[in-house]
């Protein structure tokens, strides 16, 4: 249990162990492979992503994709191999290398790369594209000495190739929430093929590949991002603990079963609980919560100081009626925050909160029940004359 592990490195160990287990799934029966892969995709891959460890995230996702959708995985993998134009990538690398040397821009690494298989699959599903329509599959990655060289290299790239309008992103000026920094641009390479170019420093590359693990030392307090790292580690502990405690949960209470009752309700802990983890970090980073709807779990990211109302608005709750608290809520929905009914929609979300969006009447909406009752009533009314005639006949 992560809550029993006070060293932040325990989070990495758990993720590494899961990654190793995913590479040995072929030895298990198919049903266990599916269950294990689904669990990994829902819990551990998002965990690696939130911690900024893209290398592990991609490996976990690709392994899950292989076991959950083997046919699509094999088909997409084959197409990716066929579409990879090694000669085009090699030529682009050589051209950029020469242009950087001519412009006196020093660099450490210049290499070709391609988008991960699962990322391609998700983009195709989300935007309803064929693989031929995904334009950022192949690209170049350039690692330079410092931030100033990043922008110098970007200028060289745009002088060498034609920039695709609207595809430039400066994550150095505005880093992602997990700390990711890099310059992204898409240009038209040889053969009119789109080519994504990523430019970053050595430190940015280390951050992108290994996340906050790149900053962890023997003590968490040594980290220059200590407050945010502590938030991430605490969130990771909450998530994995929740996952472990809900392997056999019932419908009514997250983290509980009828036969085995934990000493205290997750995510809260009693003062004498040996697994308690008291938050001691600031609120400078985003908030990650667990949302459960229709028995499906998802990890949601919100800006600092977000509220339950913000969550419900994002969840797309319709305008069927307005609650007395001033936010839209469908009649059949009953939100619960850490096992308790929501009494104030303006309460702030905290790291590791569990939000359950459960129907007040399970399985069917109130509209369906009303329609069913109406049909029963109509059938009853229509049968009354026949029943009356039968009674009269019996009496006569």
C-alpha positions as CSV (number, residue, x, y, z in Angstrom):
1,X,0.0,0.0,0.0
2,X,1.4,3.3,-1.0
3,X,0.1,5.1,2.1
4,X,2.5,2.9,4.1
5,X,5.4,4.1,2.0
6,X,6.9,7.4,3.2
7,X,9.6,7.5,0.5
8,X,8.5,9.1,-2.8
9,X,10.6,6.6,-4.7
10,X,8.0,4.0,-3.7
11,X,5.7,5.5,-6.4
12,X,8.3,4.8,-9.1
13,X,8.9,1.3,-7.8
14,X,5.2,0.5,-8.0
15,X,5.0,1.8,-11.6
16,X,8.1,0.0,-12.6
17,X,6.8,-3.2,-11.2
18,X,3.5,-2.8,-13.1
19,X,5.4,-2.1,-16.3
20,X,7.4,-5.3,-15.8
21,X,4.3,-7.3,-15.1
22,X,2.7,-6.0,-18.3
23,X,5.6,-7.4,-20.4
24,X,4.9,-10.9,-19.0
25,X,1.2,-11.0,-19.5
26,X,1.4,-13.6,-22.3
27,X,1.9,-16.3,-19.7
28,X,-1.5,-15.6,-18.2
29,X,-5.0,-16.8,-19.3
30,X,-6.8,-14.5,-21.7
31,X,-9.3,-13.4,-19.1
32,X,-6.6,-12.4,-16.7
33,X,-4.7,-10.6,-19.4
34,X,-7.8,-8.5,-20.2
35,X,-8.5,-7.7,-16.5
36,X,-4.9,-6.8,-15.7
37,X,-4.6,-4.7,-18.9
38,X,-7.8,-2.8,-18.2
39,X,-6.8,-2.1,-14.7
40,X,-3.4,-0.8,-15.9
41,X,-4.9,1.4,-18.5
42,X,-7.4,3.0,-16.1
43,X,-5.1,3.4,-13.1
44,X,-1.4,3.1,-13.8
45,X,-1.0,4.7,-17.2
46,X,-2.9,7.9,-16.1
47,X,-0.7,7.9,-12.9
48,X,2.5,7.8,-15.0
49,X,1.1,10.6,-17.2
50,X,0.2,12.9,-14.3
51,X,3.7,12.4,-12.9
52,X,5.1,13.4,-16.3
53,X,6.8,10.0,-17.0
54,X,6.0,9.8,-20.7
55,X,8.3,6.9,-21.4
56,X,6.5,4.6,-19.0
57,X,3.1,6.0,-19.9
58,X,3.6,5.1,-23.6
59,X,5.0,1.7,-22.8
60,X,2.1,0.9,-20.4
61,X,-0.5,2.2,-23.0
62,X,1.0,0.3,-25.9
63,X,1.1,-3.0,-23.8
64,X,-2.5,-2.5,-22.7
65,X,-3.6,-1.8,-26.3
66,X,-1.9,-5.0,-27.4
67,X,-3.9,-7.1,-25.0
68,X,-7.2,-5.3,-25.0
69,X,-7.5,-4.7,-28.8
70,X,-5.1,-7.3,-30.4
71,X,-6.6,-7.1,-33.9
72,X,-6.5,-3.3,-34.0
73,X,-3.0,-3.3,-32.5
74,X,-1.7,-5.7,-35.1
75,X,-3.3,-3.9,-38.0
76,X,-2.1,-0.5,-36.9
77,X,1.4,-1.7,-36.1
78,X,1.6,-3.2,-39.6
79,X,0.4,0.1,-41.2
80,X,2.8,2.1,-39.1
81,X,5.8,0.0,-40.3
82,X,4.7,0.3,-43.9
83,X,4.2,4.1,-43.7
84,X,7.5,4.8,-42.0
85,X,9.7,6.4,-44.6
86,X,13.2,5.9,-43.3
87,X,14.8,7.6,-46.3
88,X,12.6,10.7,-45.8
89,X,13.5,11.0,-42.1
90,X,17.2,10.4,-42.7
91,X,17.2,13.1,-45.3
92,X,15.3,15.6,-43.0
93,X,17.8,14.9,-40.2
94,X,20.8,15.6,-42.5
95,X,19.3,18.8,-43.9
96,X,18.5,20.1,-40.4
97,X,21.9,19.1,-39.2
98,X,23.6,21.1,-41.9
99,X,21.4,24.1,-41.4
100,X,22.1,24.1,-37.6
101,X,25.8,24.0,-38.3
102,X,25.6,26.8,-40.8
103,X,23.6,28.9,-38.3
104,X,26.2,28.1,-35.5
105,X,23.5,26.5,-33.3
106,X,25.0,23.8,-31.1
107,X,23.0,20.8,-30.2
108,X,23.4,17.5,-28.4
109,X,21.0,15.1,-30.1
110,X,19.0,15.2,-33.4
111,X,16.9,12.1,-34.2
112,X,13.8,10.9,-35.9
113,X,10.8,9.7,-34.0
114,X,7.2,8.6,-34.4
115,X,4.0,8.9,-32.4
116,X,3.2,6.0,-30.1
117,X,0.8,3.4,-31.4
118,X,-1.8,3.9,-28.7
119,X,-1.7,7.7,-29.2
120,X,-2.3,7.2,-32.9
121,X,-5.2,4.9,-32.2
122,X,-6.8,7.4,-29.7
123,X,-6.4,10.3,-32.2
124,X,-8.1,8.2,-34.9
125,X,-11.0,7.4,-32.7
126,X,-11.4,10.9,-31.3
127,X,-11.3,12.7,-34.6
128,X,-12.7,9.8,-36.7
129,X,-9.6,9.7,-39.0
130,X,-7.9,7.1,-41.1
131,X,-4.2,6.6,-40.4
132,X,-3.4,8.4,-43.6
133,X,-5.1,11.5,-42.1
134,X,-3.0,11.6,-39.0
135,X,-0.3,14.2,-39.9
136,X,2.0,14.1,-36.8
137,X,2.9,10.4,-36.8
138,X,6.5,11.1,-37.8
139,X,8.8,13.8,-36.6
140,X,12.2,15.1,-35.4
141,X,13.5,15.7,-31.9
142,X,16.2,18.2,-31.3
143,X,18.0,18.5,-27.9
144,X,20.0,21.7,-27.5
145,X,22.1,23.3,-24.7
146,X,19.9,26.0,-23.3
147,X,16.6,27.8,-23.7
148,X,18.1,30.5,-26.0
149,X,19.3,27.8,-28.4
150,X,15.7,26.4,-28.5
151,X,14.4,29.6,-30.2
152,X,17.5,29.9,-32.4
153,X,16.9,26.3,-33.6
154,X,13.2,27.0,-34.2
155,X,14.1,29.9,-36.4
156,X,16.4,27.6,-38.4
157,X,13.7,25.0,-38.8
158,X,11.2,27.6,-40.1
159,X,13.8,29.0,-42.6
160,X,14.4,25.4,-43.8
161,X,10.8,24.3,-44.2
162,X,7.4,25.9,-44.6
163,X,5.6,26.1,-41.3
164,X,2.0,24.8,-41.0
165,X,-0.1,27.6,-39.7
166,X,-1.6,27.1,-36.2
167,X,0.5,24.2,-35.3
168,X,3.2,26.0,-33.3
169,X,3.1,25.5,-29.6
170,X,5.4,27.1,-27.0
171,X,5.4,24.9,-23.9
172,X,8.6,26.6,-22.7
173,X,6.8,29.9,-22.1
174,X,3.6,28.1,-20.9
175,X,4.6,24.6,-19.6
176,X,2.0,21.9,-19.3
177,X,0.5,21.2,-15.8
178,X,2.8,18.2,-15.3
179,X,5.9,20.4,-15.9
180,X,6.5,19.4,-19.6
181,X,8.5,22.0,-21.6
182,X,9.3,22.0,-25.3
183,X,8.8,23.8,-28.5
184,X,6.5,22.1,-31.0
185,X,6.1,23.0,-34.6
186,X,4.8,21.2,-37.7
187,X,6.4,21.9,-41.1
188,X,6.0,20.5,-44.6
189,X,8.9,18.2,-45.4
190,X,9.9,16.3,-48.5
191,X,7.1,15.0,-50.6
192,X,4.7,17.5,-48.9
193,X,4.6,15.2,-45.9
194,X,3.9,16.9,-42.5
195,X,6.8,16.7,-40.1
196,X,6.5,17.5,-36.4
197,X,9.7,19.0,-34.8
198,X,10.2,19.1,-31.1
199,X,13.0,21.3,-29.6
200,X,14.1,21.2,-26.0
201,X,17.1,21.4,-23.7
202,X,18.7,18.4,-21.9
203,X,16.9,19.3,-18.7
204,X,13.6,19.6,-20.5
205,X,14.1,16.2,-22.2
206,X,14.9,14.6,-18.8
207,X,11.7,16.1,-17.4
208,X,9.7,15.0,-20.5
209,X,10.9,11.4,-20.4
210,X,11.0,10.7,-16.6
211,X,8.8,13.4,-15.2
212,X,9.3,14.5,-11.6
213,X,11.3,11.4,-11.0
214,X,14.1,13.3,-12.7
215,X,14.2,15.7,-9.8
216,X,13.8,13.2,-6.9
217,X,16.8,12.7,-4.8
218,X,17.4,10.9,-1.5
219,X,15.1,13.2,0.2
220,X,11.9,14.7,-1.2
221,X,12.7,18.1,0.3
222,X,15.8,18.4,-2.0
223,X,13.6,18.7,-5.0
224,X,13.3,22.2,-6.5
225,X,9.7,21.5,-7.3
226,X,9.1,20.1,-3.8
227,X,5.6,21.4,-3.2
228,X,4.2,20.2,-6.5
229,X,6.1,16.9,-6.4
230,X,4.6,16.2,-3.0
231,X,1.1,16.8,-4.4
232,X,1.8,14.4,-7.2
233,X,3.2,11.8,-4.9
234,X,0.2,12.2,-2.5
235,X,-2.2,11.9,-5.4
236,X,-0.4,8.7,-6.6
237,X,-0.7,7.2,-3.2
238,X,-4.5,8.0,-3.1
239,X,-5.1,6.5,-6.5
240,X,-3.2,3.2,-6.0
241,X,-4.7,2.8,-2.5
242,X,-8.2,3.4,-3.9
243,X,-7.5,0.8,-6.7
244,X,-6.3,-1.8,-4.2
245,X,-9.3,-1.3,-1.9
246,X,-11.9,-1.5,-4.6
247,X,-11.0,-4.7,-6.4
248,X,-14.2,-6.2,-5.0
249,X,-16.3,-3.3,-4.0
250,X,-20.0,-3.2,-3.9
251,X,-22.3,-0.7,-5.7
252,X,-23.1,1.5,-2.7
253,X,-19.7,2.5,-1.3
254,X,-16.4,3.0,-3.0
255,X,-13.6,1.2,-1.1
256,X,-15.8,-1.1,0.9
257,X,-17.1,-4.7,0.7
258,X,-19.6,-6.4,2.8
259,X,-17.2,-9.0,4.2
260,X,-14.1,-6.9,4.7
261,X,-14.3,-3.5,6.3
262,X,-11.2,-1.4,6.3
263,X,-10.3,0.5,9.5
264,X,-11.4,3.8,8.0
265,X,-13.1,5.1,4.9
266,X,-10.9,6.0,2.0
267,X,-9.8,8.7,1.3
268,X,-10.2,9.9,4.9
269,X,-8.2,8.4,7.7
270,X,-8.5,8.3,11.4
271,X,-5.8,10.0,13.5
272,X,-4.4,6.6,14.7
273,X,-4.5,4.9,11.3
274,X,-1.1,3.6,10.4
275,X,-1.7,4.4,6.7
276,X,-2.7,8.0,7.2
277,X,-1.1,10.5,4.9
278,X,-1.5,14.1,6.1
279,X,-1.2,16.7,3.2
280,X,1.6,19.2,3.8
281,X,1.9,20.7,0.4
282,X,0.7,23.9,-1.2
283,X,-1.9,24.5,-3.9
284,X,0.4,25.8,-6.7
285,X,-0.3,22.8,-9.0
286,X,-3.4,21.3,-10.6
287,X,-5.8,19.1,-8.7
288,X,-6.4,15.5,-9.7
289,X,-9.5,13.6,-8.6
290,X,-11.2,10.3,-9.3
291,X,-14.6,10.4,-10.9
292,X,-16.8,7.4,-11.0
293,X,-19.9,7.3,-13.2
294,X,-21.9,4.2,-14.4
295,X,-19.3,2.0,-12.7
296,X,-16.5,3.5,-14.8
297,X,-13.5,5.3,-13.2
298,X,-11.7,8.2,-14.8
299,X,-9.0,10.5,-13.6
300,X,-9.8,14.2,-14.0
301,X,-7.5,17.1,-13.8
302,X,-8.7,20.5,-12.6
303,X,-7.1,23.9,-12.1
304,X,-6.3,24.9,-8.5
305,X,-9.3,26.1,-6.5
306,X,-11.8,24.3,-8.8
307,X,-15.1,23.3,-7.2
308,X,-17.7,20.5,-7.4
309,X,-19.7,22.8,-9.6
310,X,-16.9,23.0,-12.1
311,X,-16.7,19.2,-12.2
312,X,-20.4,18.8,-12.8
313,X,-20.3,21.4,-15.6
314,X,-17.5,19.6,-17.3
315,X,-19.3,16.3,-16.9
316,X,-22.0,17.8,-19.2
317,X,-24.9,17.5,-16.9
318,X,-28.0,18.6,-18.8
319,X,-30.4,21.4,-18.0
320,X,-33.3,19.2,-17.1
321,X,-33.7,21.0,-13.8
322,X,-31.8,23.3,-11.5
323,X,-31.1,22.2,-7.9
324,X,-31.7,24.6,-5.0
325,X,-27.9,25.1,-4.9
326,X,-27.8,26.7,-8.3
327,X,-26.3,24.2,-10.6
328,X,-27.9,22.0,-13.3
329,X,-28.5,18.4,-12.3
330,X,-30.4,15.6,-13.9
331,X,-33.1,14.1,-11.8
332,X,-31.6,10.7,-11.7
333,X,-28.1,11.8,-10.7
334,X,-26.8,11.8,-7.1
335,X,-23.3,13.2,-6.7
336,X,-21.3,12.1,-3.7
337,X,-17.9,13.5,-2.5
338,X,-15.8,11.0,-0.6
339,X,-18.9,9.0,0.3
340,X,-20.9,12.0,1.4
341,X,-23.8,13.7,-0.4
342,X,-22.8,17.0,-1.9
343,X,-24.3,19.8,0.2
344,X,-22.3,22.7,-1.2
345,X,-21.4,22.7,-4.9
346,X,-19.0,25.5,-4.3
347,X,-16.7,23.4,-2.1
348,X,-13.2,23.2,-3.5
349,X,-11.9,20.0,-4.9
350,X,-8.8,18.6,-3.2
351,X,-6.0,16.3,-4.4
352,X,-7.3,12.7,-4.4
353,X,-11.0,13.4,-3.9
354,X,-13.4,10.7,-5.1
355,X,-16.5,11.9,-6.8
356,X,-19.3,9.4,-7.4
357,X,-22.0,10.3,-9.9
358,X,-24.6,7.6,-9.1
359,X,-28.2,7.4,-10.2
360,X,-30.8,8.0,-7.5
361,X,-32.7,5.0,-9.1
362,X,-30.3,2.5,-10.4
363,X,-30.2,1.3,-14.0
364,X,-33.1,3.3,-15.3
365,X,-33.9,7.0,-15.4
366,X,-37.0,8.4,-13.9
367,X,-38.3,9.1,-17.4
368,X,-38.1,5.4,-18.2
369,X,-39.9,4.4,-15.0
370,X,-42.6,7.0,-15.7
371,X,-43.1,5.6,-19.2
372,X,-43.2,2.1,-17.9
373,X,-45.8,3.0,-15.2
374,X,-47.9,4.8,-17.8
375,X,-47.9,1.7,-20.0
376,X,-49.0,-0.5,-17.1
377,X,-51.7,2.0,-16.3
378,X,-52.9,2.1,-19.9
379,X,-53.0,-1.7,-20.1
380,X,-55.0,-1.8,-16.8
381,X,-57.5,0.8,-18.1
382,X,-58.0,-1.0,-21.4
383,X,-58.7,-4.3,-19.7
384,X,-61.4,-2.9,-17.4
385,X,-64.4,-3.2,-19.8
386,X,-63.6,-6.8,-20.6
387,X,-63.1,-7.6,-16.9
388,X,-66.5,-6.0,-16.1
389,X,-68.3,-8.0,-18.8
390,X,-66.8,-11.2,-17.4
391,X,-68.0,-10.4,-13.9
392,X,-71.6,-9.6,-15.2
393,X,-71.6,-12.9,-17.1
394,X,-70.7,-14.9,-14.1
395,X,-73.4,-13.3,-12.0
396,X,-76.1,-13.9,-14.6
